[in-house]
Amino acid sequence: MKNPCHIRQLAGADAGLMEAMLAMFGAAFTEVETYSTARPGHAYLARLLGSDYFIALAALVNGEVAGGLAAYQLHKFEQERSEIYIYDLAVAAPYRRRGIATALIEELKKIAAARGAYVIFVQADIGDAPAIALYSKLGKREDVLHFDILPGGHA
């Protein structure tokens, strides 16, 4: 890694760091409104971070959130096993191309192994060349379709 960072798994007491990570996600994805307008309260974040199904990793450089990863552990019903879904992964613009995203995924791989997960999966948007390149170097590509179904019967 070109720029040393410290990867930290966030816990219930780290709601403040999670808020910093949400701000970084908003800036990195150019979706500041999505990540700040209806931000959850401290108690909600503390419960989420303290749960056994949510994983948040922060990449810290000199105490600043340089990158982050949010994932969910999904317990399967057809077999006694689980898989990890990377929901969000981003690196702040000044810290990109320094191996931080790879370091976050490598740390998640250790957590997944410790939890007995059989796979980690992630989605990438068509046209997001940097994400596709990163995930292609770390895993096997599957082309699938994604559908959003609104609750309440509305299309």
C-alpha positions in Angstrom: 0.0 0.0 0.0 1.4 3.4 -1.0 -0.2 5.3 1.9 -0.4 3.4 5.2 -3.8 3.3 6.8 -5.3 1.6 9.8 -8.3 -0.5 9.1 -10.7 -0.5 12.1 -13.9 -2.6 12.5 -16.4 -0.3 14.1 -18.4 -1.3 17.2 -21.3 0.2 19.1 -19.2 2.9 20.7 -18.0 4.1 17.2 -21.2 5.9 16.1 -19.2 9.1 15.6 -16.8 7.4 13.2 -19.7 5.9 11.4 -21.1 9.4 10.9 -17.8 10.5 9.4 -17.9 7.4 7.2 -21.4 8.3 6.0 -20.2 11.8 5.1 -17.2 10.3 3.2 -19.7 7.9 1.3 -21.8 10.9 0.3 -18.9 12.8 -1.0 -17.3 9.8 -2.7 -20.5 8.8 -4.5 -21.6 12.4 -5.1 -24.8 11.6 -3.2 -24.4 13.9 -0.3 -28.1 14.4 0.1 -28.7 10.6 0.3 -26.1 10.1 3.0 -26.9 13.2 5.1 -30.6 14.3 4.8 -32.2 11.6 6.9 -29.1 10.3 8.7 -29.9 7.9 11.5 -29.4 9.0 15.1 -26.5 8.0 17.3 -28.5 5.4 19.2 -29.6 3.7 15.9 -26.0 3.6 14.6 -24.8 2.3 17.9 -27.4 -0.6 17.8 -26.5 -1.3 14.1 -22.7 -1.3 14.8 -23.3 -3.6 17.9 -25.4 -6.1 15.9 -24.1 -9.5 14.7 -25.2 -9.0 11.1 -23.7 -5.6 10.2 -20.0 -5.0 9.5 -18.5 -1.6 9.2 -14.8 -1.1 8.4 -13.1 2.4 8.4 -9.8 3.0 6.8 -8.1 5.7 8.9 -5.2 7.9 7.8 -3.9 10.2 10.5 -7.3 9.8 12.3 -9.3 10.8 9.2 -11.8 8.5 7.5 -10.1 7.9 4.1 -12.3 5.0 3.1 -15.0 2.7 4.4 -16.9 -0.5 3.8 -20.4 -1.5 5.0 -21.5 -5.1 4.7 -24.2 -7.4 5.9 -23.9 -11.0 7.0 -26.8 -13.0 5.5 -27.6 -16.3 7.2 -28.9 -18.8 4.6 -31.9 -21.1 5.1 -31.0 -23.9 2.7 -27.8 -24.7 4.5 -26.2 -23.8 7.8 -23.9 -21.2 6.3 -23.8 -17.5 5.6 -22.5 -15.1 3.0 -21.4 -11.5 3.3 -22.8 -8.8 1.0 -20.7 -5.6 0.5 -23.3 -2.9 0.5 -21.0 0.1 0.2 -17.3 0.5 -0.4 -15.7 3.9 -1.1 -12.4 5.7 -0.8 -12.2 9.5 -0.4 -10.9 11.2 -3.6 -7.5 12.3 -2.1 -6.7 8.7 -1.0 -7.6 6.8 -4.1 -5.2 4.5 -6.0 -3.3 3.7 -2.8 -4.6 0.2 -2.1 -7.1 1.3 0.6 -10.1 -0.4 -1.1 -8.2 -3.7 -1.4 -7.0 -3.4 2.2 -10.7 -3.0 3.3 -11.7 -6.1 1.3 -8.7 -8.1 2.7 -9.8 -7.2 6.2 -13.4 -8.2 5.4 -12.1 -11.6 4.1 -10.5 -12.2 7.5 -13.8 -11.4 9.3 -15.8 -13.5 6.9 -13.4 -16.5 7.4 -13.6 -16.1 11.2 -17.5 -16.0 11.0 -17.5 -19.1 8.8 -19.0 -17.3 5.7 -18.7 -19.3 2.5 -18.6 -16.3 0.1 -18.4 -12.5 -0.1 -20.4 -10.8 -2.9 -20.7 -7.3 -4.2 -22.5 -5.5 -7.0 -21.0 -3.0 -9.4 -22.8 -0.6 -11.7 -22.2 -1.1 -15.4 -19.8 1.6 -16.5 -18.1 1.9 -13.1 -14.7 0.9 -14.5 -12.7 1.4 -11.3 -15.1 -0.8 -9.2 -15.3 -3.5 -11.9 -11.4 -3.6 -12.2 -11.1 -3.9 -8.4 -13.6 -6.6 -8.0 -12.4 -8.5 -11.1 -8.9 -8.7 -9.6 -10.3 -10.1 -6.3 -13.1 -12.4 -7.4 -15.0 -14.2 -10.1 -17.5 -12.1 -12.1 -21.1 -13.1 -12.6 -23.4 -11.2 -14.8 -26.8 -10.9 -13.2 -29.8 -8.6 -13.3 -30.9 -6.5 -10.3 -34.5 -5.5 -9.7 -35.9 -3.0 -7.2 -39.4 -4.0 -6.0 -41.3 -1.4 -4.1 -43.3 -2.5 -1.0 -47.1 -2.1 -1.0 -47.7 -3.5 -4.5 -46.6 -0.4 -6.4 -44.4 -0.9 -9.5 
